[in-house]
Amino acid sequence: MNGIKLVKKYSKKFINKTMEIAKERLSKLTKVETPSQWIDNGKEIFDERYHRDFLKKLKEYDCDNVIKNELGGAEGKVFYPLKKKGSINLALKRWNKSKMNIFLESVNKLKNTRRLIKNDEALSKMIEVSKIHEVGKDYILRDFHPTSLKLKNVIEKYDKAKILKNKSLERLEKLRETTTGADKELYDRIYHKIRRNSANVHWWGGSNGKLLIFDMM
């Protein structure tokens, strides 16, 4: 009886060790070398576990792996230009490894902001919210508006920008008073972003344009 137990004990150890070796070999075979642009001060900017998937996505859209620092923010980096699908300009935004804890929250906030704006006839005429076309493990594929400008830089240049800002704030104020729960919190966030000319609020379309929101964190 003791002999059987001993065989089982060492058989289990052997199986576990074999699995560990197999996992280690598989990891080495599937590991992707990190592009030099994705390392900052010797540290990985992104989660290296997802490099392979993201590099495939860049290839799919004929985009290089160079980070456009002027387009990124605190939570992630933007990759552009991408091959167009029809007339739509697209960009890939990949979250920094240090910000992955807010990835899903950030994505859901932008999706729900688009829902709220689209469902309100008045706001939909004044505000455009970038559409998310795809959500990956640590990235999104979304609309991109290469000619948009920060609202704070054009608010005195275009009369319509100032008018739409004020009108949108008036409408949002009413919605904040009549809405409850998560939607109210989101209306509050939209209101304050527009009111203070947040860097995430742009003006898109020249003298006859609209407000543009592409990030809600």
C-alpha positions in Angstrom: 0.0 0.0 0.0 2.8 2.4 0.9 4.5 1.5 -2.4 1.4 2.6 -4.3 1.2 5.9 -2.4 4.9 6.5 -3.1 4.4 5.9 -6.9 1.4 8.2 -7.0 3.3 10.9 -5.1 6.3 10.9 -7.4 4.1 10.5 -10.5 2.3 13.7 -9.6 5.6 15.5 -9.0 6.9 14.3 -12.4 3.7 15.4 -14.2 3.8 18.9 -12.5 7.5 19.3 -13.4 6.9 18.2 -17.0 4.0 20.8 -17.3 6.3 23.5 -15.9 9.0 22.7 -18.5 6.4 22.7 -21.3 5.0 26.0 -20.3 8.5 27.6 -20.1 9.4 26.3 -23.5 6.1 27.5 -25.0 6.6 30.9 -23.5 10.1 31.2 -25.1 8.7 30.1 -28.5 5.8 32.6 -28.4 7.6 35.5 -26.9 7.8 38.6 -29.1 10.7 40.9 -29.0 9.6 44.3 -27.7 10.2 47.1 -30.3 12.7 49.7 -29.0 10.1 52.4 -29.2 8.0 50.6 -26.6 10.6 50.8 -23.9 11.1 53.9 -21.7 14.0 54.1 -19.3 14.5 50.4 -19.5 10.9 49.6 -18.7 8.1 48.1 -20.9 5.5 50.8 -21.7 2.9 48.1 -22.5 2.0 44.7 -21.2 4.4 42.4 -23.1 1.9 39.5 -23.0 -0.2 41.3 -25.6 2.5 42.4 -28.0 1.8 39.6 -30.5 -1.9 40.5 -30.8 -1.2 44.2 -31.1 1.5 43.8 -33.7 -0.9 41.7 -35.8 -3.4 44.5 -35.6 -0.9 47.1 -36.7 0.0 44.9 -39.7 -3.7 44.5 -40.5 -4.1 48.2 -40.8 -0.7 48.9 -42.5 0.5 51.0 -39.5 4.0 51.2 -38.1 4.9 50.6 -34.4 6.1 54.1 -33.7 4.3 55.9 -30.9 2.9 59.3 -31.7 3.6 61.1 -28.4 1.7 64.2 -29.5 -1.5 62.1 -29.8 -1.3 60.1 -26.6 -2.2 60.9 -23.1 -1.6 59.7 -19.5 -3.4 56.4 -19.9 -2.2 55.3 -23.3 -0.5 55.8 -26.7 -2.1 56.4 -30.1 -0.9 54.7 -33.3 -1.8 56.5 -36.6 -2.3 56.6 -39.6 -4.1 53.4 -40.3 -5.4 52.1 -43.6 -8.8 53.6 -44.1 -12.0 51.6 -44.2 -14.2 53.5 -46.6 -14.1 57.2 -45.7 -13.5 56.7 -42.0 -10.2 57.7 -40.4 -9.2 55.2 -37.7 -6.6 55.0 -34.9 -5.4 52.4 -32.5 -5.1 53.4 -28.9 -3.1 51.1 -26.6 -3.2 51.4 -22.8 0.0 51.8 -20.8 0.9 48.8 -18.6 0.6 51.0 -15.6 -3.0 52.1 -16.5 -4.5 48.7 -17.3 -6.5 48.8 -14.1 -8.7 51.5 -15.7 -8.9 50.0 -19.2 -12.4 48.6 -19.1 -13.7 51.6 -17.2 -12.3 54.0 -19.7 -13.7 52.1 -22.7 -17.2 51.8 -21.1 -17.3 55.5 -20.3 -16.6 56.4 -23.9 -19.1 54.0 -25.2 -21.8 55.2 -22.8 -21.0 58.8 -23.6 -21.6 58.2 -27.3 -24.9 56.4 -26.4 -26.1 59.4 -24.3 -25.1 62.0 -26.9 -26.6 60.0 -29.8 -29.9 59.5 -27.9 -30.4 63.2 -27.3 -31.4 65.0 -30.5 -30.2 68.4 -29.3 -26.8 67.2 -28.1 -26.2 65.0 -31.2 -26.3 68.1 -33.3 -23.6 69.8 -31.2 -21.3 67.1 -30.1 -19.6 64.2 -31.8 -18.2 61.3 -29.7 -15.6 59.0 -31.2 -17.0 55.5 -32.0 -15.2 52.5 -30.8 -15.1 49.8 -33.5 -13.2 47.1 -31.7 -11.9 46.3 -28.2 -8.8 44.2 -27.8 -7.0 43.0 -24.7 -5.3 46.3 -24.1 -6.3 48.5 -27.0 -9.2 49.9 -28.9 -9.8 50.7 -32.6 -11.7 54.0 -32.8 -12.6 56.9 -35.0 -9.9 59.4 -35.5 -10.3 63.1 -36.6 -6.8 64.2 -37.7 -7.9 67.8 -38.4 -9.5 68.4 -35.0 -8.1 71.1 -32.7 -8.2 71.5 -29.0 -11.4 73.5 -28.1 -9.4 75.9 -25.8 -7.3 76.9 -28.8 -10.2 77.8 -31.1 -12.9 79.0 -28.7 -12.1 82.6 -29.5 -11.5 82.0 -33.2 -14.8 80.5 -34.2 -18.1 82.1 -33.1 -19.9 78.8 -33.6 -17.5 77.0 -31.2 -18.4 79.4 -28.4 -22.1 79.3 -29.2 -22.2 75.5 -29.3 -20.2 75.2 -26.1 -22.7 77.4 -24.2 -25.7 75.7 -25.8 -24.4 72.2 -25.0 -23.7 73.3 -21.4 -27.3 74.6 -21.1 -28.7 71.3 -22.4 -26.4 69.2 -20.2 -27.4 71.2 -17.2 -31.1 70.3 -17.7 -30.2 66.6 -18.2 -28.2 66.6 -15.0 -31.3 67.8 -13.1 -33.6 65.2 -14.6 -31.4 62.2 -14.7 -30.2 59.8 -11.9 -27.7 57.0 -11.4 -24.8 56.3 -13.7 -26.1 58.4 -16.6 -26.3 61.4 -14.3 -22.7 60.9 -13.3 -21.7 60.7 -16.9 -23.6 63.9 -17.8 -21.8 65.6 -14.9 -18.5 64.4 -16.3 -19.3 65.6 -19.9 -20.5 68.9 -18.5 -17.3 69.6 -16.6 -15.1 68.5 -19.4 -16.7 70.9 -21.9 -17.0 73.8 -19.3 -13.3 73.8 -18.5 -12.2 73.2 -22.2 -10.6 69.8 -21.3 -7.8 68.5 -23.5 -10.1 65.6 -24.4 -12.6 68.0 -26.0 -11.8 69.2 -29.5 -13.4 71.3 -32.2 -13.9 69.4 -35.4 -15.0 70.8 -38.8 -13.6 74.3 -39.1 -15.9 77.3 -38.8 -19.0 75.2 -39.2 -18.0 72.3 -37.0 -19.0 70.4 -33.8 -17.5 69.7 -30.4 -15.6 66.4 -30.4 -15.1 64.1 -27.4 -12.7 61.1 -27.7 -11.7 60.3 -24.1 -13.8 60.3 -20.9 -11.2 59.7 -18.2 
